[in-house]
Amino acid sequence: MNIEFITQCGNSHELCHFLSKPYGFEVLLRLESFGEEDADNGIDDTYDAIRFNRPRKAAFSQYCAFLRDNNAIKYQTSALKKSKTVLRLSAEVIAQLKVAREQQRASR
């Protein structure tokens, strides 16, 4: 990963929302990882996973709602616990991440 990849993310309509907060890029990468692992990560679990520039919990919840409203993430019901909401990247964000990574590899 290099600055070109981050620039491509910032230029993408689907990914740019993750660069609007100091912790947003980390959230993007963590949600991608959680999705690949099919982890049961709710808002609290995702918040706890943030290591750098962690906001207050209320601000993080608002940021998640902002991402959901901009179709960057989806809220899903947990398969393990029906009262839990799991966060997942939207299909559009996953596709744009793939494009950004392919463009990064092509530019090497």
C-alpha positions as a Markdown table, in Angstrom:
| # | Residue | x | y | z |
|---|---|---|---|---|
| 1 | Met | 0.0 | 0.0 | 0.0 |
| 2 | Asn | 1.3 | 3.4 | -0.9 |
| 3 | Ile | 0.2 | 7.0 | -1.3 |
| 4 | Glu | -1.2 | 6.3 | -4.8 |
| 5 | Phe | -3.6 | 3.8 | -3.3 |
| 6 | Ile | -4.8 | 6.3 | -0.7 |
| 7 | Thr | -5.1 | 8.9 | -3.5 |
| 8 | Gln | -7.2 | 6.5 | -5.5 |
| 9 | Cys | -9.4 | 5.9 | -2.5 |
| 10 | Gly | -9.9 | 9.7 | -2.0 |
| 11 | Asn | -10.8 | 10.1 | -5.7 |
| 12 | Ser | -13.5 | 7.3 | -5.5 |
| 13 | His | -17.0 | 8.5 | -4.7 |
| 14 | Glu | -17.6 | 5.2 | -2.9 |
| 15 | Leu | -14.4 | 5.3 | -0.8 |
| 16 | Cys | -13.9 | 9.0 | -0.1 |
| 17 | His | -16.2 | 8.9 | 2.9 |
| 18 | Phe | -13.7 | 6.8 | 4.7 |
| 19 | Leu | -11.1 | 9.5 | 4.4 |
| 20 | Ser | -13.3 | 12.2 | 6.0 |
| 21 | Lys | -12.2 | 11.3 | 9.6 |
| 22 | Pro | -8.7 | 10.6 | 11.0 |
| 23 | Tyr | -9.8 | 7.0 | 11.9 |
| 24 | Gly | -11.8 | 6.4 | 8.7 |
| 25 | Phe | -9.2 | 4.6 | 6.7 |
| 26 | Glu | -8.5 | 2.2 | 9.5 |
| 27 | Val | -12.2 | 1.6 | 9.8 |
| 28 | Leu | -12.3 | 0.8 | 6.0 |
| 29 | Leu | -9.5 | -1.7 | 6.3 |
| 30 | Arg | -10.9 | -3.3 | 9.5 |
| 31 | Leu | -14.3 | -3.7 | 8.0 |
| 32 | Glu | -12.8 | -5.3 | 4.9 |
| 33 | Ser | -10.9 | -7.7 | 7.1 |
| 34 | Phe | -14.0 | -8.5 | 9.2 |
| 35 | Gly | -16.0 | -9.1 | 6.1 |
| 36 | Glu | -13.4 | -11.5 | 4.7 |
| 37 | Glu | -13.3 | -13.4 | 8.1 |
| 38 | Asp | -17.2 | -13.3 | 8.3 |
| 39 | Ala | -16.7 | -11.9 | 11.8 |
| 40 | Asp | -19.7 | -11.0 | 14.0 |
| 41 | Asn | -18.6 | -7.4 | 14.4 |
| 42 | Gly | -21.1 | -4.9 | 15.7 |
| 43 | Ile | -20.6 | -1.1 | 16.2 |
| 44 | Asp | -19.0 | -1.7 | 19.6 |
| 45 | Asp | -16.6 | -4.4 | 18.3 |
| 46 | Thr | -15.5 | -2.3 | 15.4 |
| 47 | Tyr | -15.1 | 0.7 | 17.8 |
| 48 | Asp | -12.9 | -1.4 | 20.1 |
| 49 | Ala | -10.8 | -2.5 | 17.1 |
| 50 | Ile | -9.8 | 1.0 | 16.3 |
| 51 | Arg | -6.2 | 1.6 | 17.4 |
| 52 | Phe | -5.4 | 5.1 | 16.1 |
| 53 | Asn | -7.2 | 8.4 | 16.6 |
| 54 | Arg | -10.1 | 6.7 | 18.3 |
| 55 | Pro | -13.1 | 9.0 | 18.7 |
| 56 | Arg | -15.7 | 9.1 | 21.4 |
| 57 | Lys | -18.2 | 6.3 | 21.1 |
| 58 | Ala | -21.1 | 8.6 | 20.3 |
| 59 | Ala | -19.1 | 10.3 | 17.5 |
| 60 | Phe | -18.2 | 6.8 | 16.1 |
| 61 | Ser | -21.9 | 5.8 | 16.1 |
| 62 | Gln | -22.7 | 8.9 | 14.2 |
| 63 | Tyr | -19.9 | 8.3 | 11.7 |
| 64 | Cys | -21.3 | 4.7 | 11.1 |
| 65 | Ala | -24.7 | 6.2 | 10.4 |
| 66 | Phe | -23.1 | 8.7 | 8.0 |
| 67 | Leu | -21.4 | 5.8 | 6.2 |
| 68 | Arg | -24.6 | 3.9 | 6.1 |
| 69 | Asp | -26.6 | 6.9 | 4.8 |
| 70 | Asn | -23.9 | 7.3 | 2.0 |
| 71 | Asn | -24.2 | 3.6 | 1.1 |
| 72 | Ala | -20.6 | 2.9 | 2.1 |
| 73 | Ile | -21.6 | 0.3 | 4.7 |
| 74 | Lys | -24.6 | -1.9 | 5.5 |
| 75 | Tyr | -26.1 | -2.8 | 8.8 |
| 76 | Gln | -27.1 | -6.4 | 9.0 |
| 77 | Thr | -28.6 | -8.6 | 11.7 |
| 78 | Ser | -26.1 | -10.9 | 13.3 |
| 79 | Ala | -26.6 | -14.6 | 12.5 |
| 80 | Leu | -25.5 | -15.4 | 16.1 |
| 81 | Lys | -27.4 | -12.8 | 18.1 |
| 82 | Lys | -30.6 | -11.3 | 16.6 |
| 83 | Ser | -30.4 | -8.2 | 18.7 |
| 84 | Lys | -26.9 | -7.4 | 17.4 |
| 85 | Thr | -26.2 | -5.3 | 14.3 |
| 86 | Val | -23.2 | -6.3 | 12.2 |
| 87 | Leu | -21.3 | -3.8 | 10.0 |
| 88 | Arg | -20.4 | -4.8 | 6.5 |
| 89 | Leu | -18.9 | -2.8 | 3.6 |
| 90 | Ser | -21.3 | -2.3 | 0.7 |
| 91 | Ala | -20.8 | -4.2 | -2.5 |
| 92 | Glu | -19.9 | -0.9 | -4.3 |
| 93 | Val | -17.1 | -0.2 | -1.7 |
| 94 | Ile | -15.7 | -3.7 | -2.1 |
| 95 | Ala | -15.7 | -3.3 | -5.9 |
| 96 | Gln | -14.0 | 0.1 | -5.7 |
| 97 | Leu | -11.4 | -1.3 | -3.3 |
| 98 | Lys | -10.6 | -4.0 | -5.8 |
| 99 | Val | -10.3 | -1.5 | -8.6 |
| 100 | Ala | -8.0 | 0.7 | -6.5 |
| 101 | Arg | -5.8 | -2.2 | -5.7 |
| 102 | Glu | -5.6 | -3.3 | -9.4 |
| 103 | Gln | -4.7 | 0.2 | -10.4 |
| 104 | Gln | -2.0 | 0.3 | -7.8 |
| 105 | Arg | -0.5 | -2.9 | -9.1 |
| 106 | Ala | -0.7 | -1.7 | -12.7 |
| 107 | Ser | 1.2 | 1.5 | -11.8 |
| 108 | Arg | 4.2 | -0.4 | -10.3 |
